[in-house]
Amino acid sequence: MTLNHPRRPAAAAAATPLAVTALALSVLTMSLSGCTGDGGQPVPGTGTPGTSTLGTGAPGTSAPAASGTATPAAPRAPEVGSRIEGLQIPWSTVFLPDGTAVISERDSALLKAVTDGKVSTIGAVPGVVPGGEGGLLGLALSPGFASDHYLYAYFTSADDNRIARMRLEGTGAAGGGGLRLGEPEVIFSGMSKASTHNGGRIRFGPDGFLYVGTGDSQRREQPQDRNALGGKILRLTKDGAPAPGNPFPNNPVYSLGHRNVQGLAWDGQGRLWASEFGPDVNDELNLIRPGGNYGWPEVTGAPHRDGFIDAKVVWPSTADSSPSGLEFSGNTAYLGALRGQRIWAVPLSGENAGTPVGYFTRQFGRIRNVALAPNGDLWALSNNQNPDFALILRLPR
């Protein structure tokens, strides 16, 4: 399938209503005394100015390192507020105007709502075929949600990865029980699927367009091919067409040379950043340029090769990171780490990255996503624990 002809069906089958089920909520309030970054003093960096790298010590004890003349100060530690149970492999979180959190579950294909500390089931997204790393993945709210009520979802189907939008009517009152999921409309499809590297993060940018992080789906020829959807960041209109002003004419590709994009977020100056899985080495935090080539599978990390853009932060050992969801608060980027089982905080000064600091190492398991709530709290989603849960963190004010 070429980029110029993505499948855009007008509609998919209607959602099957599900009974709303009240789920148990347990609240755990803790202080963060004694919880610090991951070990040691910074060691000399090896990247270009503004690039941070991580030391190569034992997993969980390696010391972050930064280079460059303008190194921003390390962020202060977050504090744990509450812990919300009743989730199964949660993947993405968005917040409705009334503060209700809507969370996707990868394998169950369910949307869950959390309102005033109460968890309930909204409904299942039709057409999801979970398997491996595929299933119901990223969520995004329409910029015009107050009037159009559209919730967008990236999911794995029987044939591909695709994006659908559904109207989400009602309110989060009574623990989300007032929310109703409308009929899905598939707006973009044809992104190849596999047991791994399905990408899945979607987010509307400050410009009102939908940004999509895709994986290479184990097809290493795709990331360097502008006429393939895998291993890219795409930029679409709300209806699924290539956005005007994209770097390649009539083409949804915004950047290329990615392996498996897992996080998308904009800093306070409107710059797009993305987190990305490396292979066995070199997980990355990248500053995204329109039309930029980030090297996969030719290079990883920050090798200073002509024609490719170096990562701003490189974790040489994927055991320390495997970064997933990405969020900004002020001048700090927060990343959930799966294999690293922690939250990384990366201070930024303009386009320069400072020394990454890890928090909660192996305290809460694999962190799939981080998302900033309207009240300024950071919600973190734990995966593959028993049980899975959402963790609400209070960030330094």
C-alpha positions as CSV (number, residue, x, y, z in Angstrom):
1,M,0.0,0.0,0.0
2,T,1.3,3.4,-0.9
3,L,0.9,6.6,1.1
4,N,-1.0,8.4,-1.6
5,H,-3.9,5.9,-1.4
6,P,-4.6,5.0,2.3
7,R,-7.9,3.2,2.9
8,R,-10.4,5.5,4.4
9,P,-13.8,3.7,4.8
10,A,-16.7,5.8,5.5
11,A,-17.9,3.9,8.6
12,A,-17.4,0.7,10.5
13,A,-19.9,-1.4,12.4
14,A,-21.7,0.1,15.3
15,A,-20.4,-0.4,18.8
16,T,-22.0,-3.0,21.0
17,P,-23.4,-1.5,24.2
18,L,-21.9,-2.9,27.3
19,A,-23.4,-2.9,30.8
20,V,-21.7,-0.3,33.0
21,T,-19.7,-2.1,35.7
22,A,-18.6,-0.5,38.9
23,L,-15.0,-1.5,39.7
24,A,-13.2,-1.3,42.9
25,L,-11.0,1.7,43.7
26,S,-8.3,1.7,46.3
27,V,-6.5,4.9,47.1
28,L,-2.9,4.7,48.3
29,T,-1.4,7.9,49.7
30,M,2.3,7.9,50.1
31,S,5.2,10.3,50.6
32,L,8.3,10.3,48.4
33,S,10.9,10.5,51.2
34,G,14.0,8.6,50.2
35,C,12.9,8.4,46.5
36,T,15.7,9.9,44.4
37,G,17.1,9.7,40.9
38,D,19.0,6.7,39.7
39,G,22.4,6.8,41.3
40,G,25.6,8.8,41.2
41,Q,26.9,12.0,39.8
42,P,26.7,12.9,36.1
43,V,29.5,11.5,34.1
44,P,31.0,13.2,30.9
45,G,28.6,12.9,28.0
46,T,29.4,11.6,24.6
47,G,26.8,13.3,22.4
48,T,26.8,16.6,20.6
49,P,26.0,19.8,22.6
50,G,22.5,19.6,23.8
51,T,22.5,15.8,23.7
52,S,22.3,13.6,26.8
53,T,23.5,10.1,27.2
54,L,23.2,7.5,29.9
55,G,26.1,5.8,31.6
56,T,26.7,2.1,31.1
57,G,26.7,0.9,34.7
58,A,24.5,-2.0,36.0
59,P,20.8,-1.7,35.2
60,G,19.0,0.5,37.7
61,T,22.3,2.2,38.9
62,S,23.6,3.8,35.7
63,A,24.3,7.5,36.0
64,P,22.7,9.9,33.5
65,A,25.0,12.2,31.8
66,A,24.7,15.4,29.8
67,S,26.9,17.5,27.6
68,G,26.7,21.1,26.2
69,T,27.1,24.5,27.7
70,A,23.5,25.2,28.8
71,T,22.6,22.3,31.1
72,P,19.2,22.9,32.8
73,A,18.8,22.0,36.4
74,A,17.4,18.6,37.4
75,P,13.7,18.6,38.2
76,R,12.5,18.0,41.7
77,A,10.9,14.7,42.6
78,P,7.1,14.2,42.1
79,E,5.0,12.9,45.0
80,V,2.6,10.0,44.8
81,G,-1.0,11.0,45.5
82,S,-3.3,8.0,44.8
83,R,-3.4,4.7,43.1
84,I,-6.4,3.6,41.0
85,E,-7.1,-0.1,40.6
86,G,-9.4,-2.0,38.3
87,L,-7.5,-1.7,35.0
88,Q,-6.1,-4.4,32.7
89,I,-3.1,-3.5,30.5
90,P,-4.0,0.2,30.2
91,W,-2.4,2.0,27.3
92,S,-3.5,5.6,26.9
93,T,-5.3,8.3,28.9
94,V,-7.2,11.4,27.8
95,F,-9.2,13.9,29.9
96,L,-12.7,15.2,29.1
97,P,-13.6,18.8,29.8
98,D,-15.3,17.8,33.1
99,G,-12.0,16.2,34.3
100,T,-13.1,12.6,33.6
101,A,-10.1,10.4,32.6
102,V,-10.8,8.0,29.7
103,I,-8.4,5.1,29.5
104,S,-7.9,2.5,26.8
105,E,-7.2,-1.2,27.6
106,R,-5.0,-2.9,25.0
107,D,-6.2,-6.5,25.2
108,S,-9.8,-6.1,26.3
109,A,-10.5,-3.3,23.8
110,L,-12.5,-1.6,26.5
111,L,-12.6,2.1,27.3
112,K,-12.7,2.8,31.0
113,A,-13.7,6.1,32.7
114,V,-12.4,7.4,36.0
115,T,-14.4,10.1,37.7
116,D,-14.0,11.3,41.3
117,G,-11.9,8.2,42.0
118,K,-14.5,5.8,40.6
119,V,-13.9,3.4,37.7
120,S,-16.5,2.3,35.2
121,T,-16.7,0.7,31.8
122,I,-17.8,2.9,28.9
123,G,-17.8,0.2,26.2
124,A,-15.7,-1.8,23.7
125,V,-14.3,-0.5,20.5
126,P,-15.5,-2.7,17.7
127,G,-13.0,-4.3,15.3
128,V,-10.1,-4.5,17.7
129,V,-8.0,-7.7,17.3
130,P,-5.5,-7.8,20.1
131,G,-2.3,-9.9,19.8
132,G,1.3,-9.3,21.0
133,E,1.8,-5.6,21.3
134,G,-1.3,-4.9,19.2
135,G,-4.8,-4.1,20.3
136,L,-6.6,-0.9,21.5
137,L,-3.8,1.6,21.7
138,G,-3.6,5.4,21.6
139,L,-6.5,7.8,22.2
140,A,-6.9,11.5,21.3
141,L,-9.7,14.0,21.8
142,S,-10.8,16.2,19.0
143,P,-9.7,19.9,19.5
144,G,-13.4,20.7,19.0
145,F,-14.6,18.0,21.4
146,A,-16.9,20.5,23.2
147,S,-19.0,20.7,20.0
148,D,-18.2,17.5,17.9
149,H,-17.6,15.0,20.9
150,Y,-15.1,13.0,18.8
151,L,-12.8,10.5,20.5
152,Y,-10.1,9.1,18.2
153,A,-8.6,5.7,18.7
154,Y,-5.6,3.9,17.1
155,F,-6.1,0.1,17.1
156,T,-5.0,-3.2,15.5
157,S,-7.6,-4.8,13.4
158,A,-7.6,-8.2,11.6
159,D,-5.7,-6.7,8.7
160,D,-3.8,-3.6,9.8
161,N,-3.4,-0.8,12.3
162,R,-6.0,1.9,11.8
163,I,-7.6,5.0,13.3
164,A,-11.3,5.5,14.0
165,R,-13.3,8.3,15.6
166,M,-16.4,7.8,17.7
167,R,-18.7,10.3,19.4
168,L,-18.5,10.2,23.2
169,E,-21.8,11.6,24.5
170,G,-22.9,12.3,28.0
171,T,-20.9,13.2,31.1
172,G,-18.6,11.4,33.5
173,A,-21.1,11.7,36.3
174,A,-21.7,8.6,38.5
175,G,-18.3,7.2,37.8
176,G,-18.5,7.6,34.0
177,G,-21.8,5.8,33.8
178,G,-23.3,8.7,31.9
179,L,-20.9,8.3,28.9
180,R,-22.1,6.6,25.7
181,L,-19.9,5.4,22.8
182,G,-21.2,6.1,19.3
183,E,-20.6,4.3,16.1
184,P,-17.0,4.3,14.9
185,E,-15.9,5.8,11.6
186,V,-12.5,4.6,10.3
187,I,-10.7,7.7,9.0
188,F,-7.3,6.1,8.2
189,S,-6.1,2.6,7.7
190,G,-3.4,0.5,6.0
191,M,-0.7,0.8,8.7
192,S,1.0,-2.6,8.7
193,K,0.6,-4.8,11.8
194,A,2.8,-7.4,13.5
195,S,3.2,-9.0,16.9
196,T,5.5,-6.1,17.8
197,H,6.4,-2.6,16.7
198,N,2.8,-1.4,16.1
199,G,3.4,2.2,17.2
200,G,0.1,3.5,18.4
201,R,0.5,6.9,19.9
202,I,-1.8,9.6,18.5
203,R,-2.2,13.3,19.5
204,F,-3.6,16.5,18.2
205,G,-0.9,19.2,17.9
206,P,-1.2,22.9,18.5
207,D,-1.9,23.4,14.8
208,G,-5.1,21.3,15.1
209,F,-3.8,18.4,13.0
210,L,-3.6,14.7,14.2
211,Y,0.0,13.3,14.7
212,V,0.4,9.6,14.5
213,G,3.4,7.5,15.7
214,T,3.8,4.3,13.8
215,G,6.2,1.3,14.1
216,D,8.1,-0.5,11.5
217,S,6.0,-3.7,12.2
218,Q,9.2,-5.7,11.7
219,R,9.5,-4.5,8.1
220,R,12.9,-2.9,8.1
221,E,12.4,-1.6,4.5
222,Q,9.6,0.7,5.5
223,P,11.1,3.5,7.7
224,Q,13.3,4.8,4.9
225,D,10.6,4.6,2.3
226,R,8.4,7.7,1.9
227,N,5.8,5.6,0.2
228,A,5.2,3.3,3.2
229,L,3.4,4.1,6.4
230,G,5.6,2.1,8.8
231,G,8.3,3.7,10.9
232,K,7.0,7.3,10.6
233,I,5.3,10.2,12.3
234,L,2.2,11.0,10.2
235,R,0.3,14.3,10.2
236,L,-3.3,14.1,9.2
237,T,-6.4,16.3,9.1
238,K,-9.2,15.5,11.5
239,D,-10.9,13.5,8.6
240,G,-7.7,11.4,7.9
241,A,-6.3,13.2,4.8
242,P,-2.7,14.3,4.5
243,A,-2.4,17.6,6.3
244,P,-1.7,20.7,4.3
245,G,1.9,21.9,4.6
246,N,3.3,18.4,5.1
247,P,7.0,18.2,3.9
248,F,6.1,15.8,1.0
249,P,3.3,16.7,-1.3
250,N,0.0,14.8,-0.9
251,N,1.7,12.5,1.6
252,P,0.8,12.0,5.3
253,V,4.5,11.5,6.3
254,Y,5.9,14.2,8.6
255,S,9.1,12.5,9.6
256,L,10.7,9.2,8.8
257,G,13.4,6.7,9.9
258,H,11.7,5.7,13.1
259,R,11.7,2.2,14.6
260,N,8.7,2.3,17.0
261,V,7.4,5.7,18.1
262,Q,5.7,5.5,21.5
263,G,5.3,9.0,22.7
264,L,4.4,12.4,21.2
265,A,4.3,15.7,23.0
266,W,4.9,19.5,22.4
267,D,7.0,21.7,24.6
268,G,6.0,25.2,25.7
269,Q,7.4,26.7,22.5
270,G,5.4,24.3,20.3
271,R,8.2,22.0,19.3
272,L,7.3,18.4,18.8
273,W,9.3,15.7,20.7
274,A,8.9,11.9,20.4
275,S,10.1,8.9,22.4
276,E,11.2,5.8,20.6
277,F,12.3,2.2,21.2
278,G,15.8,1.3,20.1
279,P,16.7,-2.4,19.2
280,D,18.9,-3.8,21.9
281,V,20.6,-0.5,22.4
282,N,19.9,3.3,22.1
283,D,16.5,4.2,23.2
284,E,15.8,7.7,22.1
285,L,14.1,11.0,22.9
286,N,14.0,13.0,19.6
287,L,13.2,16.6,18.7
288,I,11.1,16.2,15.5
289,R,11.8,18.3,12.4
290,P,9.4,18.3,9.4
291,G,10.8,15.9,6.8
292,G,13.5,14.8,9.2
293,N,15.1,11.4,8.8
294,Y,16.0,9.8,12.2
295,G,18.0,7.0,10.8
296,W,16.4,3.6,11.4
297,P,17.5,1.0,10.4
298,E,20.7,2.6,9.1
299,V,21.7,4.2,12.5
300,T,20.4,4.5,16.0
301,G,21.1,7.1,18.8
302,A,23.4,10.0,18.0
303,P,26.1,8.8,15.6
304,H,26.6,12.1,13.8
305,R,26.0,10.7,10.4
306,D,25.2,13.0,7.5
307,G,21.6,12.8,6.3
308,F,20.3,11.6,9.7
309,I,19.1,13.6,12.8
310,D,20.7,12.6,16.1
311,A,18.6,11.9,19.1
312,K,18.6,14.5,21.9
313,V,18.7,11.9,24.6
314,V,20.1,8.3,24.2
315,W,19.8,5.5,26.7
316,P,22.5,3.0,25.5
317,S,20.9,0.1,27.5
318,T,17.3,-0.6,26.8
319,A,17.1,-2.3,30.2
320,D,17.2,1.3,31.6
321,S,14.4,2.7,29.6
322,S,12.3,1.3,26.7
323,P,10.5,4.7,26.8
324,S,6.8,4.8,26.1
325,G,4.4,7.7,26.8
326,L,5.7,11.2,26.8
327,E,4.4,14.4,28.5
328,F,5.6,17.9,29.3
329,S,5.1,20.0,32.4
330,G,6.9,23.3,32.2
331,N,10.5,22.7,30.9
332,T,10.5,19.1,31.9
333,A,9.8,16.1,29.7
334,Y,8.4,13.0,31.6
335,L,8.7,9.6,30.0
336,G,7.3,6.3,31.1
337,A,9.8,3.4,30.9
338,L,8.7,-0.2,30.3
339,R,11.8,-2.4,30.8
340,G,13.3,0.4,32.9
341,Q,10.3,0.3,35.2
342,R,10.5,4.0,36.2
343,I,9.6,7.5,35.1
344,W,12.4,9.5,33.5
345,A,12.4,13.3,33.9
346,V,14.4,15.2,31.3
347,P,15.0,18.9,31.9
348,L,15.1,20.9,28.7
349,S,16.6,24.3,27.9
350,G,15.3,25.3,24.4
351,E,16.4,22.5,22.1
352,N,19.0,21.3,24.6
353,A,18.4,18.3,26.8
354,G,19.8,18.2,30.3
355,T,20.6,15.2,32.5
356,P,17.8,12.6,32.7
357,V,16.7,11.7,36.2
358,G,14.9,8.4,37.0
359,Y,12.2,8.2,39.7
360,F,10.3,5.2,41.3
361,T,12.8,2.7,39.9
362,R,11.1,-0.8,40.0
363,Q,8.5,0.5,42.6
364,F,5.5,0.4,40.3
365,G,6.5,-2.0,37.5
366,R,6.4,-1.1,33.8
367,I,5.1,2.4,33.0
368,R,3.3,2.5,29.7
369,N,2.1,6.1,29.6
370,V,2.2,9.4,31.4
371,A,-0.5,12.1,30.8
372,L,-1.0,15.6,32.3
373,A,-4.4,16.1,33.9
374,P,-6.2,19.4,33.7
375,N,-5.3,20.1,37.4
376,G,-1.6,19.6,36.7
377,D,-1.3,16.1,38.1
378,L,0.6,13.5,36.1
379,W,-1.2,10.2,35.6
380,A,1.0,7.1,35.0
381,L,-0.3,3.8,33.7
382,S,1.3,0.6,35.0
383,N,1.4,-2.5,32.6
384,N,1.7,-6.2,33.2
385,Q,1.4,-6.1,37.0
386,N,-1.1,-7.9,39.1
387,P,-3.2,-5.8,39.2
388,D,-2.5,-3.1,36.7
389,F,-3.3,0.4,37.9
390,A,-3.1,4.2,37.3
391,L,-0.8,6.2,39.6
392,I,-1.6,9.9,40.2
393,L,1.6,12.0,40.8
394,R,1.7,15.5,42.1
395,L,4.4,17.5,40.2
396,P,6.4,20.2,41.8
397,R,4.6,23.5,41.5
